[in-house]
Amino acid sequence: MNARILGASALLLFVFGAAPALAVAQDRRDVQLADKVSSAITTYPSFTIFDDIGGSVENGVVTLTGKVTMPYKKTDVEKRVARIDGVKSVENRIEVLPVSINDDELRASIARAIYRNPSFWNYAMMSNPPIHIVVEHGRVTLTGVVASAVDKALAQSLASGFGDFGLTNALRTEM
């Protein structure tokens, strides 16, 4: 009887002692999986500066968030991510922006203002420019990453004044 209790205690000690190591290993796998998911999204040929997709990974389950301009992008991205080795399932919370000529014109005007500015030419020449312009019902949100607080403020200044109903600057800086 004592041997069983000792054996069970030793087993519990082993399981609980190994739990932190298993959690660290899972966290590492999730980080590696998040990198693969990010790459799958940014290399998607239809991903543009007018789309914003993010997400998270927990225990191999990928949750996609953000907004895209066309319904097929939502399903295409989900399919691309689901094919990645290690993805257990995908929860697709990506929203499709409503079709609007006014929103399309606003997107184009803001993109021209930002990416034609000499301060942003280095961003414009990138294969996937980092400043994303999301317009929904005339409300503009700038997302992505820029090099400095000055670039963030300049992008906001360039994006304002086009008849939008509001501007949110959600740009992040590298530093």
CORCORRA-V378629 format. One record per pair of residues at least 12 apart in sequence whose ideal C-beta (glycine too) atoms are under 10 Angstrom apart, sorted by sequence separation. I is the first residue (numbers start at 1). J is the second residue. If there is no record, write none. Layout:
i=[I | I]
j=[J | J]
This chain:
i=[41 | 53 | 54 | 78 | 131 | 132 | 156 | 157 | 159 | 41 | 52 | 53 | 54 | 64 | 77 | 78 | 79 | 111 | 130 | 131 | 132 | 142 | 156 | 41 | 52 | 53 | 64 | 78 | 115 | 130 | 131 | 142 | 155 | 38 | 51 | 52 | 53 | 77 | 114 | 129 | 130 | 131 | 156 | 37 | 38 | 51 | 52 | 62 | 78 | 115 | 128 | 130 | 140 | 142 | 153 | 155 | 37 | 38 | 50 | 51 | 64 | 75 | 77 | 114 | 130 | 142 | 152 | 37 | 50 | 51 | 74 | 111 | 115 | 141 | 152 | 153 | 37 | 38 | 50 | 51 | 62 | 74 | 75 | 114 | 140 | 152 | 37 | 48 | 50 | 53 | 62 | 74 | 111 | 113 | 131 | 140 | 151 | 152 | 34 | 36 | 47 | 48 | 53 | 73 | 74 | 75 | 110 | 111 | 123 | 130 | 131 | 152 | 34 | 35 | 40 | 46 | 48 | 51 | 55 | 62 | 74 | 111 | 123 | 133 | 140 | 149 | 151 | 34 | 41 | 46 | 51 | 71 | 73 | 110 | 123 | 150 | 151 | 33 | 34 | 46 | 53 | 57 | 60 | 62 | 72 | 73 | 109 | 123 | 131 | 138 | 140 | 149 | 32 | 33 | 37 | 41 | 48 | 62 | 71 | 108 | 110 | 122 | 138 | 139 | 140 | 141 | 142 | 143 | 146 | 148 | 30 | 31 | 33 | 36 | 46 | 47 | 51 | 55 | 60 | 61 | 62 | 63 | 64 | 65 | 68 | 70 | 71 | 107 | 109 | 120 | 133 | 138 | 139 | 140 | 141 | 142 | 143 | 144 | 145 | 146 | 147 | 148 | 149 | 30 | 33 | 37 | 46 | 60 | 61 | 62 | 63 | 64 | 65 | 66 | 67 | 68 | 69 | 70 | 106 | 107 | 108 | 131 | 135 | 137 | 138 | 139 | 140 | 141 | 142 | 143 | 144 | 145 | 146 | 147 | 148 | 29 | 30 | 33 | 34 | 53 | 60 | 61 | 62 | 63 | 64 | 65 | 66 | 67 | 68 | 69 | 71 | 107 | 114 | 123 | 131 | 137 | 138 | 139 | 140 | 141 | 142 | 143 | 144 | 145 | 146 | 147 | 30 | 33 | 44 | 47 | 57 | 59 | 60 | 61 | 62 | 63 | 64 | 65 | 66 | 67 | 68 | 69 | 70 | 106 | 122 | 135 | 136 | 137 | 139 | 140 | 141 | 142 | 143 | 145 | 27 | 29 | 30 | 46 | 47 | 57 | 58 | 59 | 61 | 62 | 63 | 64 | 65 | 67 | 69 | 105 | 110 | 135 | 141 | 27 | 29 | 30 | 45 | 46 | 57 | 103 | 104 | 119 | 120 | 26 | 27 | 30 | 44 | 103 | 106 | 110 | 119 | 123 | 26 | 44 | 47 | 102 | 103 | 106 | 107 | 26 | 69 | 103 | 106 | 120 | 134 | 55 | 56 | 69 | 100 | 102 | 103 | 119 | 120 | 23 | 41 | 44 | 55 | 100 | 102 | 103 | 119 | 134 | 40 | 43 | 44 | 55 | 97 | 98 | 100 | 103 | 114 | 117 | 55 | 69 | 97 | 98 | 100 | 117 | 120 | 132 | 40 | 41 | 54 | 55 | 95 | 97 | 98 | 119 | 132 | 37 | 40 | 41 | 54 | 97 | 114 | 115 | 117 | 131 | 39 | 40 | 53 | 95 | 114 | 117 | 130 | 40 | 52 | 113 | 114 | 116 | 130 | 37 | 38 | 40 | 51 | 52 | 114 | 115 | 37 | 40 | 113 | 114 | 130 | 36 | 39 | 52 | 110 | 113 | 114 | 51 | 112 | 113 | 37 | 40 | 50 | 113 | 33 | 36 | 110 | 111 | 113 | 36 | 37 | 110 | 113 | 36 | 37 | 109 | 110 | 112 | 33 | 36 | 110 | 33 | 109 | 110 | 33 | 37 | 50 | 106 | 109 | 32 | 33 | 50 | 108 | 109 | 110 | 33 | 107 | 109 | 30 | 106 | 29 | 50 | 105 | 106 | 110 | 49 | 50 | 105 | 106 | 48 | 106 | 50 | 49 | 50 | 102 | 103 | 49 | 102 | 48 | 49 | 67 | 69 | 49 | 66 | 68 | 69 | 67 | 66 | 67 | 67 | 49 | 67 | 49 | 67 | 66 | 49 | 53 | 48 | 49 | 52 | 47 | 48 | 49 | 51 | 52 | 49 | 50 | 51 | 52 | 49 | 50 | 51 | 43 | 44 | 48 | 49 | 50 | 42 | 43 | 47 | 48 | 49 | 50 | 42 | 41 | 42 | 52 | 54 | 52 | 53 | 52 | 51 | 52 | 49 | 49 | 52]
j=[53 | 65 | 66 | 90 | 143 | 144 | 168 | 169 | 171 | 54 | 65 | 66 | 67 | 77 | 90 | 91 | 92 | 124 | 143 | 144 | 145 | 155 | 169 | 55 | 66 | 67 | 78 | 92 | 129 | 144 | 145 | 156 | 169 | 53 | 66 | 67 | 68 | 92 | 129 | 144 | 145 | 146 | 171 | 53 | 54 | 67 | 68 | 78 | 94 | 131 | 144 | 146 | 156 | 158 | 169 | 171 | 54 | 55 | 67 | 68 | 81 | 92 | 94 | 131 | 147 | 159 | 169 | 55 | 68 | 69 | 92 | 129 | 133 | 159 | 170 | 171 | 56 | 57 | 69 | 70 | 81 | 93 | 94 | 133 | 159 | 171 | 57 | 68 | 70 | 73 | 82 | 94 | 131 | 133 | 151 | 160 | 171 | 172 | 55 | 57 | 68 | 69 | 74 | 94 | 95 | 96 | 131 | 132 | 144 | 151 | 152 | 173 | 56 | 57 | 62 | 68 | 70 | 73 | 77 | 84 | 96 | 133 | 145 | 155 | 162 | 171 | 173 | 57 | 64 | 69 | 74 | 94 | 96 | 133 | 146 | 173 | 174 | 57 | 58 | 70 | 77 | 81 | 84 | 86 | 96 | 97 | 133 | 147 | 155 | 162 | 164 | 173 | 57 | 58 | 62 | 66 | 73 | 87 | 96 | 133 | 135 | 147 | 163 | 164 | 165 | 166 | 167 | 168 | 171 | 173 | 56 | 57 | 59 | 62 | 72 | 73 | 77 | 81 | 86 | 87 | 88 | 89 | 90 | 91 | 94 | 96 | 97 | 133 | 135 | 146 | 159 | 164 | 165 | 166 | 167 | 168 | 169 | 170 | 171 | 172 | 173 | 174 | 175 | 57 | 60 | 64 | 73 | 87 | 88 | 89 | 90 | 91 | 92 | 93 | 94 | 95 | 96 | 97 | 133 | 134 | 135 | 158 | 162 | 164 | 165 | 166 | 167 | 168 | 169 | 170 | 171 | 172 | 173 | 174 | 175 | 57 | 58 | 61 | 62 | 81 | 88 | 89 | 90 | 91 | 92 | 93 | 94 | 95 | 96 | 97 | 99 | 135 | 142 | 151 | 159 | 165 | 166 | 167 | 168 | 169 | 170 | 171 | 172 | 173 | 174 | 175 | 59 | 62 | 73 | 76 | 86 | 88 | 89 | 90 | 91 | 92 | 93 | 94 | 95 | 96 | 97 | 98 | 99 | 135 | 151 | 164 | 165 | 166 | 168 | 169 | 170 | 171 | 172 | 174 | 57 | 59 | 60 | 76 | 77 | 87 | 88 | 89 | 91 | 92 | 93 | 94 | 95 | 97 | 99 | 135 | 140 | 165 | 171 | 58 | 60 | 61 | 76 | 77 | 88 | 134 | 135 | 150 | 151 | 58 | 59 | 62 | 76 | 135 | 138 | 142 | 151 | 155 | 59 | 77 | 80 | 135 | 136 | 139 | 140 | 60 | 103 | 137 | 140 | 154 | 168 | 90 | 91 | 104 | 135 | 137 | 138 | 154 | 155 | 59 | 77 | 80 | 91 | 136 | 138 | 139 | 155 | 170 | 77 | 80 | 81 | 92 | 134 | 135 | 137 | 140 | 151 | 154 | 93 | 107 | 135 | 136 | 138 | 155 | 158 | 170 | 79 | 80 | 93 | 94 | 134 | 136 | 137 | 158 | 171 | 77 | 80 | 81 | 94 | 137 | 154 | 155 | 157 | 171 | 80 | 81 | 94 | 136 | 155 | 158 | 171 | 82 | 94 | 155 | 156 | 158 | 172 | 80 | 81 | 83 | 94 | 95 | 157 | 158 | 81 | 84 | 157 | 158 | 174 | 81 | 84 | 97 | 155 | 158 | 159 | 97 | 158 | 159 | 84 | 87 | 97 | 160 | 81 | 84 | 158 | 159 | 161 | 85 | 86 | 159 | 162 | 86 | 87 | 159 | 160 | 162 | 84 | 87 | 161 | 85 | 161 | 162 | 86 | 90 | 103 | 159 | 162 | 86 | 87 | 104 | 162 | 163 | 164 | 88 | 162 | 164 | 86 | 162 | 86 | 107 | 162 | 163 | 167 | 107 | 108 | 163 | 164 | 107 | 165 | 110 | 110 | 111 | 163 | 164 | 111 | 164 | 111 | 114 | 132 | 134 | 115 | 132 | 134 | 135 | 134 | 134 | 135 | 136 | 123 | 141 | 124 | 143 | 143 | 128 | 132 | 128 | 129 | 132 | 128 | 129 | 130 | 132 | 133 | 131 | 132 | 133 | 134 | 132 | 133 | 134 | 127 | 128 | 132 | 133 | 134 | 127 | 128 | 132 | 133 | 134 | 135 | 128 | 128 | 130 | 141 | 143 | 142 | 143 | 143 | 143 | 144 | 143 | 144 | 170]
